[in-house]
Amino acid sequence: MSWLRHLLALFALGTHIGIRGIVATGEHGESEAALRHVRRHFITVATSAPR
């Protein structure tokens, strides 16, 4: 579920929980590597900055 990975990565960064904290809950089945991949390839400062 690609949309879930994107949502979890944004939530982790936006709430300052961090990706490791999100993975520690374990209620979603996504790996830390998958969330870090999403952050590296799809989330940039330009896409997350308010307009």
Beta strands, then each sheet from edge to edge (+ up, - down):
end
